[in-house]
Amino acid sequence: VKNDKKFAEALLREGIDAMLSGDVETGKTILRDYIKATVGFEKLGEATGTQPKSLIRMFGPRGNPQAKNLFSVLGYLQKRAGLELHVA
């Protein structure tokens, strides 16, 4: 993922698309993998003002992210990736 920008972008898009289509579990799994392979939970926590352990739980199998936290993370990930995704 770190060496293939197009693959990383596709992974981020796929995770967000899965969540928007109602497959929250798959979306969380893909986004967790994307985060681990790119920014990491420590840096993501610093950037979003959320504890890394909370982020790990949020994207874990039993995690139930609040919209505020989820959109903060998605906004940062998009900005960092140089993407601007829109819902149509």
N, CA, C and O atoms as a GROMACS GRO file, in nm:
protein
  352
    1VAL      N    1   0.083  -0.120   0.000
    1VAL     CA    2   0.000   0.000   0.000
    1VAL      C    3   0.087   0.126   0.000
    1VAL      O    4   0.058   0.221  -0.072
    2LYS      N    5   0.193   0.126   0.080
    2LYS     CA    6   0.279   0.244   0.086
    2LYS      C    7   0.349   0.273  -0.047
    2LYS      O    8   0.378   0.388  -0.078
    3ASN      N    9   0.374   0.169  -0.124
    3ASN     CA   10   0.448   0.185  -0.249
    3ASN      C   11   0.357   0.195  -0.371
    3ASN      O   12   0.407   0.215  -0.482
    4ASP      N   13   0.227   0.182  -0.353
    4ASP     CA   14   0.134   0.184  -0.465
    4ASP      C   15   0.019   0.279  -0.434
    4ASP      O   16  -0.081   0.241  -0.374
    5LYS      N   17   0.036   0.404  -0.476
    5LYS     CA   18  -0.063   0.508  -0.444
    5LYS      C   19  -0.201   0.474  -0.499
    5LYS      O   20  -0.302   0.499  -0.433
    6LYS      N   21  -0.207   0.419  -0.619
    6LYS     CA   22  -0.337   0.385  -0.679
    6LYS      C   23  -0.408   0.276  -0.599
    6LYS      O   24  -0.529   0.282  -0.580
    7PHE      N   25  -0.332   0.177  -0.553
    7PHE     CA   26  -0.392   0.070  -0.472
    7PHE      C   27  -0.440   0.126  -0.339
    7PHE      O   28  -0.549   0.093  -0.293
    8ALA      N   29  -0.360   0.211  -0.278
    8ALA     CA   30  -0.399   0.272  -0.151
    8ALA      C   31  -0.527   0.353  -0.168
    8ALA      O   32  -0.617   0.345  -0.085
    9GLU      N   33  -0.534   0.431  -0.276
    9GLU     CA   34  -0.654   0.511  -0.303
    9GLU      C   35  -0.776   0.421  -0.323
    9GLU      O   36  -0.884   0.449  -0.271
   10ALA      N   37  -0.759   0.313  -0.397
   10ALA     CA   38  -0.869   0.220  -0.422
   10ALA      C   39  -0.915   0.154  -0.292
   10ALA      O   40  -1.035   0.133  -0.273
   11LEU      N   41  -0.822   0.122  -0.204
   11LEU     CA   42  -0.856   0.062  -0.076
   11LEU      C   43  -0.936   0.159   0.011
   11LEU      O   44  -1.036   0.119   0.072
   12LEU      N   45  -0.895   0.284   0.016
   12LEU     CA   46  -0.967   0.385   0.092
   12LEU      C   47  -1.108   0.403   0.034
   12LEU      O   48  -1.205   0.406   0.110
   13ARG      N   49  -1.118   0.414  -0.096
   13ARG     CA   50  -1.250   0.428  -0.160
   13ARG      C   51  -1.339   0.308  -0.131
   13ARG      O   52  -1.458   0.324  -0.102
   14GLU      N   53  -1.282   0.189  -0.140
   14GLU     CA   54  -1.359   0.067  -0.116
   14GLU      C   55  -1.412   0.062   0.027
   14GLU      O   56  -1.527   0.024   0.049
   15GLY      N   57  -1.330   0.099   0.122
   15GLY     CA   58  -1.373   0.099   0.262
   15GLY      C   59  -1.487   0.196   0.286
   15GLY      O   60  -1.585   0.163   0.352
   16ILE      N   61  -1.474   0.315   0.231
   16ILE     CA   62  -1.578   0.416   0.248
   16ILE      C   63  -1.705   0.373   0.173
   16ILE      O   64  -1.815   0.388   0.226
   17ASP      N   65  -1.690   0.322   0.052
   17ASP     CA   66  -1.807   0.276  -0.025
   17ASP      C   67  -1.881   0.164   0.048
   17ASP      O   68  -2.005   0.163   0.050
   18ALA      N   69  -1.807   0.072   0.108
   18ALA     CA   70  -1.871  -0.039   0.181
   18ALA      C   71  -1.955   0.016   0.296
   18ALA      O   72  -2.068  -0.028   0.317
   19MET      N   73  -1.900   0.111   0.369
   19MET     CA   74  -1.976   0.169   0.481
   19MET      C   75  -2.100   0.241   0.432
   19MET      O   76  -2.208   0.227   0.489
   20LEU      N   77  -2.084   0.318   0.324
   20LEU     CA   78  -2.198   0.395   0.272
   20LEU      C   79  -2.308   0.304   0.215
   20LEU      O   80  -2.425   0.342   0.215
   21SER      N   81  -2.270   0.187   0.169
   21SER     CA   82  -2.370   0.095   0.114
   21SER      C   83  -2.434   0.009   0.223
   21SER      O   84  -2.520  -0.074   0.194
   22GLY      N   85  -2.393   0.029   0.348
   22GLY     CA   86  -2.454  -0.043   0.459
   22GLY      C   87  -2.374  -0.161   0.510
   22GLY      O   88  -2.413  -0.222   0.610
   23ASP      N   89  -2.264  -0.195   0.446
   23ASP     CA   90  -2.180  -0.305   0.493
   23ASP      C   91  -2.072  -0.248   0.585
   23ASP      O   92  -1.954  -0.240   0.550
   24VAL      N   93  -2.115  -0.210   0.704
   24VAL     CA   94  -2.028  -0.142   0.799
   24VAL      C   95  -1.912  -0.231   0.843
   24VAL      O   96  -1.799  -0.183   0.858
   25GLU      N   97  -1.937  -0.358   0.865
   25GLU     CA   98  -1.831  -0.448   0.912
   25GLU      C   99  -1.718  -0.460   0.811
   25GLU      O  100  -1.601  -0.452   0.848
   26THR      N  101  -1.752  -0.478   0.685
   26THR     CA  102  -1.649  -0.486   0.581
   26THR      C  103  -1.577  -0.352   0.569
   26THR      O  104  -1.454  -0.348   0.556
   27GLY      N  105  -1.652  -0.243   0.572
   27GLY     CA  106  -1.592  -0.110   0.564
   27GLY      C  107  -1.492  -0.086   0.676
   27GLY      O  108  -1.383  -0.035   0.652
   28LYS      N  109  -1.530  -0.123   0.799
   28LYS     CA  110  -1.438  -0.104   0.912
   28LYS      C  111  -1.312  -0.188   0.896
   28LYS      O  112  -1.202  -0.142   0.926
   29THR      N  113  -1.328  -0.311   0.847
   29THR     CA  114  -1.212  -0.399   0.828
   29THR      C  115  -1.117  -0.341   0.723
   29THR      O  116  -0.996  -0.338   0.744
   30ILE      N  117  -1.172  -0.296   0.612
   30ILE     CA  118  -1.088  -0.239   0.506
   30ILE      C  119  -1.020  -0.112   0.555
   30ILE      O  120  -0.901  -0.094   0.532
   31LEU      N  121  -1.094  -0.026   0.623
   31LEU     CA  122  -1.035   0.099   0.673
   31LEU      C  123  -0.929   0.071   0.780
   31LEU      O  124  -0.827   0.140   0.785
   32ARG      N  125  -0.952  -0.028   0.865
   32ARG     CA  126  -0.851  -0.064   0.966
   32ARG      C  127  -0.722  -0.107   0.898
   32ARG      O  128  -0.613  -0.066   0.937
   33ASP      N  129  -0.735  -0.191   0.795
   33ASP     CA  130  -0.616  -0.235   0.720
   33ASP      C  131  -0.547  -0.117   0.652
   33ASP      O  132  -0.425  -0.107   0.651
   34TYR      N  133  -0.627  -0.027   0.595
   34TYR     CA  134  -0.573   0.091   0.528
   34TYR      C  135  -0.496   0.178   0.629
   34TYR      O  136  -0.385   0.223   0.600
   35ILE      N  137  -0.555   0.201   0.743
   35ILE     CA  138  -0.491   0.284   0.847
   35ILE      C  139  -0.360   0.221   0.891
   35ILE      O  140  -0.257   0.289   0.900
   36LYS      N  141  -0.362   0.090   0.918
   36LYS     CA  142  -0.240   0.022   0.962
   36LYS      C  143  -0.130   0.030   0.856
   36LYS      O  144  -0.012   0.042   0.889
   37ALA      N  145  -0.169   0.023   0.730
   37ALA     CA  146  -0.070   0.021   0.621
   37ALA      C  147  -0.022   0.160   0.580
   37ALA      O  148   0.078   0.172   0.509
   38THR      N  149  -0.090   0.264   0.624
   38THR     CA  150  -0.052   0.399   0.581
   38THR      C  151  -0.012   0.485   0.700
   38THR      O  152   0.107   0.491   0.733
   39VAL      N  153  -0.104   0.549   0.762
   39VAL     CA  154  -0.075   0.648   0.865
   39VAL      C  155  -0.046   0.588   1.002
   39VAL      O  156   0.034   0.642   1.077
   40GLY      N  157  -0.110   0.478   1.035
   40GLY     CA  158  -0.096   0.416   1.167
   40GLY      C  159  -0.190   0.482   1.267
   40GLY      O  160  -0.228   0.598   1.251
   41PHE      N  161  -0.227   0.408   1.370
   41PHE     CA  162  -0.324   0.457   1.467
   41PHE      C  163  -0.268   0.566   1.558
   41PHE      O  164  -0.342   0.653   1.604
   42GLU      N  165  -0.138   0.562   1.584
   42GLU     CA  166  -0.078   0.666   1.669
   42GLU      C  167  -0.088   0.804   1.603
   42GLU      O  168  -0.137   0.899   1.664
   43LYS      N  169  -0.043   0.812   1.480
   43LYS     CA  170  -0.046   0.940   1.409
   43LYS      C  171  -0.189   0.984   1.380
   43LYS      O  172  -0.221   1.103   1.388
   44LEU      N  173  -0.276   0.890   1.348
   44LEU     CA  174  -0.416   0.922   1.325
   44LEU      C  175  -0.479   0.979   1.452
   44LEU      O  176  -0.559   1.072   1.446
   45GLY      N  177  -0.444   0.922   1.565
   45GLY     CA  178  -0.494   0.972   1.694
   45GLY      C  179  -0.450   1.115   1.719
   45GLY      O  180  -0.528   1.198   1.764
   46GLU      N  181  -0.324   1.144   1.690
   46GLU     CA  182  -0.272   1.280   1.708
   46GLU      C  183  -0.346   1.378   1.616
   46GLU      O  184  -0.380   1.488   1.658
   47ALA      N  185  -0.370   1.336   1.494
   47ALA     CA  186  -0.432   1.424   1.394
   47ALA      C  187  -0.579   1.450   1.422
   47ALA      O  188  -0.631   1.557   1.390
   48THR      N  189  -0.647   1.354   1.483
   48THR     CA  190  -0.791   1.368   1.505
   48THR      C  191  -0.828   1.400   1.650
   48THR      O  192  -0.944   1.426   1.680
   49GLY      N  193  -0.729   1.398   1.738
   49GLY     CA  194  -0.758   1.425   1.879
   49GLY      C  195  -0.829   1.310   1.948
   49GLY      O  196  -0.901   1.330   2.046
   50THR      N  197  -0.809   1.190   1.897
   50THR     CA  198  -0.871   1.070   1.954
   50THR      C  199  -0.761   0.974   1.999
   50THR      O  200  -0.660   0.958   1.930
   51GLN      N  201  -0.781   0.911   2.112
   51GLN     CA  202  -0.683   0.815   2.162
   51GLN      C  203  -0.667   0.700   2.063
   51GLN      O  204  -0.766   0.647   2.013
   52PRO      N  205  -0.543   0.660   2.035
   52PRO     CA  206  -0.520   0.548   1.942
   52PRO      C  207  -0.596   0.421   1.981
   52PRO      O  208  -0.650   0.352   1.894
   53LYS      N  209  -0.601   0.390   2.110
   53LYS     CA  210  -0.674   0.270   2.153
   53LYS      C  211  -0.822   0.281   2.121
   53LYS      O  212  -0.886   0.181   2.088
   54SER      N  213  -0.878   0.401   2.131
   54SER     CA  214  -1.019   0.422   2.096
   54SER      C  215  -1.040   0.400   1.947
   54SER      O  216  -1.140   0.342   1.905
   55LEU      N  217  -0.945   0.447   1.866
   55LEU     CA  218  -0.954   0.427   1.722
   55LEU      C  219  -0.945   0.279   1.687
   55LEU      O  220  -1.019   0.231   1.601
   56ILE      N  221  -0.856   0.208   1.752
   56ILE     CA  222  -0.841   0.064   1.727
   56ILE      C  223  -0.972  -0.008   1.761
   56ILE      O  224  -1.017  -0.093   1.684
   57ARG      N  225  -1.032   0.026   1.875
   57ARG     CA  226  -1.161  -0.034   1.912
   57ARG      C  227  -1.271   0.005   1.813
   57ARG      O  228  -1.354  -0.078   1.775
   58MET      N  229  -1.271   0.132   1.772
   58MET     CA  230  -1.372   0.183   1.682
   58MET      C  231  -1.376   0.104   1.551
   58MET      O  232  -1.484   0.075   1.499
   59PHE      N  233  -1.259   0.069   1.499
   59PHE     CA  234  -1.252  -0.004   1.373
   59PHE      C  235  -1.239  -0.154   1.393
   59PHE      O  236  -1.216  -0.228   1.297
   60GLY      N  237  -1.252  -0.200   1.515
   60GLY     CA  238  -1.247  -0.342   1.546
   60GLY      C  239  -1.380  -0.410   1.519
   60GLY      O  240  -1.478  -0.344   1.486
   61PRO      N  241  -1.385  -0.542   1.533
   61PRO     CA  242  -1.505  -0.619   1.502
   61PRO      C  243  -1.629  -0.577   1.582
   61PRO      O  244  -1.741  -0.583   1.530
   62ARG      N  245  -1.612  -0.536   1.705
   62ARG     CA  246  -1.727  -0.496   1.786
   62ARG      C  247  -1.741  -0.345   1.798
   62ARG      O  248  -1.826  -0.296   1.871
   63GLY      N  249  -1.658  -0.272   1.726
   63GLY     CA  250  -1.661  -0.127   1.732
   63GLY      C  251  -1.787  -0.069   1.671
   63GLY      O  252  -1.841  -0.122   1.574
   64ASN      N  253  -1.832   0.040   1.730
   64ASN     CA  254  -1.950   0.110   1.680
   64ASN      C  255  -1.918   0.259   1.678
   64ASN      O  256  -1.953   0.332   1.771
   65PRO      N  257  -1.850   0.304   1.571
   65PRO     CA  258  -1.804   0.443   1.569
   65PRO      C  259  -1.918   0.544   1.566
   65PRO      O  260  -2.017   0.527   1.494
   66GLN      N  261  -1.902   0.649   1.646
   66GLN     CA  262  -1.997   0.759   1.641
   66GLN      C  263  -1.969   0.838   1.513
   66GLN      O  264  -1.855   0.843   1.467
   67ALA      N  265  -2.072   0.898   1.458
   67ALA     CA  266  -2.057   0.972   1.333
   67ALA      C  267  -1.951   1.080   1.345
   67ALA      O  268  -1.871   1.098   1.253
   68LYS      N  269  -1.948   1.152   1.455
   68LYS     CA  270  -1.849   1.260   1.475
   68LYS      C  271  -1.707   1.206   1.460
   68LYS      O  272  -1.626   1.265   1.388
   69ASN      N  273  -1.677   1.096   1.526
   69ASN     CA  274  -1.544   1.038   1.520
   69ASN      C  275  -1.514   0.979   1.383
   69ASN      O  276  -1.404   0.996   1.330
   70LEU      N  277  -1.612   0.910   1.326
   70LEU     CA  278  -1.592   0.848   1.196
   70LEU      C  279  -1.564   0.952   1.088
   70LEU      O  280  -1.472   0.935   1.009
   71PHE      N  281  -1.642   1.060   1.085
   71PHE     CA  282  -1.622   1.161   0.982
   71PHE      C  283  -1.493   1.239   1.004
   71PHE      O  284  -1.432   1.286   0.907
   72SER      N  285  -1.451   1.253   1.127
   72SER     CA  286  -1.322   1.316   1.154
   72SER      C  287  -1.210   1.231   1.094
   72SER      O  288  -1.119   1.284   1.030
   73VAL      N  289  -1.216   1.102   1.116
   73VAL     CA  290  -1.116   1.009   1.062
   73VAL      C  291  -1.119   1.009   0.910
   73VAL      O  292  -1.015   1.020   0.845
   74LEU      N  293  -1.239   0.995   0.852
   74LEU     CA  294  -1.250   0.990   0.707
   74LEU      C  295  -1.203   1.120   0.642
   74LEU      O  296  -1.139   1.118   0.537
   75GLY      N  297  -1.233   1.232   0.705
   75GLY     CA  298  -1.187   1.360   0.653
   75GLY      C  299  -1.035   1.369   0.652
   75GLY      O  300  -0.975   1.413   0.554
   76TYR      N  301  -0.973   1.325   0.761
   76TYR     CA  302  -0.827   1.327   0.768
   76TYR      C  303  -0.765   1.232   0.665
   76TYR      O  304  -0.669   1.268   0.596
   77LEU      N  305  -0.820   1.110   0.654
   77LEU     CA  306  -0.764   1.013   0.560
   77LEU      C  307  -0.774   1.063   0.416
   77LEU      O  308  -0.681   1.046   0.337
   78GLN      N  309  -0.886   1.125   0.381
   78GLN     CA  310  -0.901   1.181   0.247
   78GLN      C  311  -0.799   1.292   0.222
   78GLN      O  312  -0.733   1.295   0.118
   79LYS      N  313  -0.788   1.381   0.318
   79LYS     CA  314  -0.695   1.493   0.304
   79LYS      C  315  -0.552   1.442   0.287
   79LYS      O  316  -0.478   1.489   0.201
   80ARG      N  317  -0.516   1.347   0.370
   80ARG     CA  318  -0.381   1.291   0.366
   80ARG      C  319  -0.353   1.221   0.233
   80ARG      O  320  -0.241   1.225   0.183
   81ALA      N  321  -0.457   1.157   0.177
   81ALA     CA  322  -0.441   1.084   0.050
   81ALA      C  323  -0.456   1.176  -0.071
   81ALA      O  324  -0.432   1.134  -0.184
   82GLY      N  325  -0.494   1.300  -0.047
   82GLY     CA  326  -0.514   1.394  -0.158
   82GLY      C  327  -0.641   1.366  -0.236
   82GLY      O  328  -0.649   1.394  -0.356
   83LEU      N  329  -0.741   1.311  -0.168
   83LEU     CA  330  -0.869   1.277  -0.232
   83LEU      C  331  -0.979   1.366  -0.180
   83LEU      O  332  -0.971   1.420  -0.069
   84GLU      N  333  -1.081   1.382  -0.260
   84GLU     CA  334  -1.201   1.452  -0.218
   84GLU      C  335  -1.319   1.369  -0.268
   84GLU      O  336  -1.361   1.382  -0.383
   85LEU      N  337  -1.371   1.283  -0.181
   85LEU     CA  338  -1.479   1.192  -0.218
   85LEU      C  339  -1.613   1.259  -0.190
   85LEU      O  340  -1.629   1.333  -0.093
   86HIS      N  341  -1.711   1.230  -0.278
   86HIS     CA  342  -1.846   1.285  -0.264
   86HIS      C  343  -1.946   1.173  -0.278
   86HIS      O  344  -1.923   1.075  -0.349
   87VAL      N  345  -2.058   1.188  -0.210
   87VAL     CA  346  -2.168   1.092  -0.220
   87VAL      C  347  -2.264   1.144  -0.327
   87VAL      O  348  -2.305   1.260  -0.323
   88ALA      N  349  -2.300   1.058  -0.419
   88ALA     CA  350  -2.393   1.098  -0.526
   88ALA      C  351  -2.520   1.017  -0.518
   88ALA      O  352  -2.610   1.036  -0.599
   0.00000   0.00000   0.00000
